[in-house]
Amino acid sequence: MKSAASLSAAVVLLSGSANAFWRMPCFSRTALMRLDPIVDPGTPSSHGHVIHGGSNFAETTTYDMLRESTCTSCQFGDDKSAYWTPSLHFVHGDGKVEIVPQIGGMLAYYLLLGENIKAFPKGFQMLAGDSQLRNFSGPVPDPPTSAWSLDDMSQESLAQKSLGFNCLDYNRAPEGSRYRHFLPDKAFLDQNCGNGIRAEIFFPSCWNGKDVAAKNHKSHMAYPNLIDGGKCPEGFETRLPSLFYETIWNTNAFKGKDGQFVWSNGDPTGYGYHADFINGWDINVLQSAVTDCTNPSGRVEDCKHFAGSLQTEQQQDKCDIQETPEVLKKDDCAGPAKGLCGNVPVQYGPQYANPLKPGSPDKPTAKPTISSVAAVPTQTYAPARSEGPGGISKYEAKTDAVKEAPKASSKVEVAAKPSPKVEEKPAAYPVVTPAPVPEKQNADPKGKIVSTTTYTSAGVVYEIAIEEVAVTVTVTDDAAYKHKHRRHADAHVRRHIGARH
Ligand SMILES: *[C@@H]1O[C@H](CO)[C@@H](O)[C@H](O)[C@H]1NC(C)=O
């Protein structure tokens, strides 16, 4: 199960950033399997993952085991680290599920942000994201970092803003990284993302300096207060490399087909996207690389510490997991199959999803029940305006645009408007562009507000209400489901001057 497409097409980056970094291409998967030795050690994981890196990956995986890997699917042959994320699947109208083609494996960026960066220590492992999340409490898109409030900088908020889904169309100016923190719905993907979607996630990079792991796999680490910049919180002053994963999924392969996308953990929204890392580096080599691999190109070919161990794409492609656990031999995570591997149910949210059970499912996989389209905001295509570290193009709403916003009198209601001009020129207002309002004439007047959120920028309190319009879905028979009414989310922005509450 190899992803054969060329990696070069997978990378759309602006260059010229002063921040040092390198990106580790992992050309192919070592496995597509229900394995997660961090979250579900010693047992099959509850859901499937695309796994890259060292071949000695198993239900239980230690640093020493990874170092003994006979190969890695990444470019630097001596990086035996394990990198994994959920896989993306397409649920056809008839309930059949198949994996979305993954293009170019994974890119793992090592961004050298901050001072005195230490190599990941032996035994180090971490998790980013939360598989059970199904909503986001912040505005969409993010306000400019210069306007972030303390709430925007809470660890929970930073974690949600650390992941994103970038709509790819190589004929258009690229969108900024992590521009939206949800998976756009199928209609948006079909219309805008001719080259698929790039899933992106930042790991926290501030370490408590002593624990290589944590019970919840996260609490030994924290995000700096601007994610890819800013300060580490107290108690987490040790800087480790900032890891950032990118994987590209060719959603366009299903253009025009009836169905929807869902992550392997049963998440159609993307809010529950997550990623895992277990260090498999020779610590001295990683420390030398952190100190010396500062060529602005970010290419591993341009650093002496990687020379001599660089693998061709063909070599990376040959590296497969050394042993498939017996109980997983009957699993079919790629499909087409009757459901997601692990018998994972689709959970839409917005409430926190029920936990999934690790181990072998007691029943054969069941067809996922599609009860509605994913509850995510709709959105315009928005190209990047500035660059992030390591040349990662970044959407950054302009601060001056915020300042230019007309002074509103108290409680003026402003309906969200489509903002197609955002590509040529930053709109003075609304800075927050939640959505063009689609299909207004079909809106169910009884739509209820599923979430509201506020944020303050330049003295203006923005309030966003995401309104959900009811949907009725009738399962007529085994092989078909029909949307009686299409549901959509309307977002309204209200703003008023006032103190933040
Ligand atoms: C959104 O997710 C949070 C965190 O899981 C949860 O506490 C909250 O109830 C959810 N919001 C809604 C509207 O369900």
The ligand as a Gaussian input file, in Angstrom:
#p B3LYP/6-31G(d) Opt

LIG

0 1
 C      -17.523000      21.712000      22.275000
 O      -16.494000      20.891000      22.771000
 C      -16.233000      21.095000      24.137000
 C      -14.997000      20.326000      24.487000
 O      -15.155000      19.003000      24.223000
 C      -17.447000      20.684000      24.955000
 O      -17.199000      20.855000      26.321000
 C      -18.621000      21.524000      24.504000
 O      -19.783000      21.100000      25.155000
 C      -18.809000      21.404000      23.002000
 N      -19.813000      22.348000      22.551000
 C      -21.017000      21.956000      22.157000
 C      -21.907000      23.056000      21.643000
 O      -21.397000      20.812000      22.199000

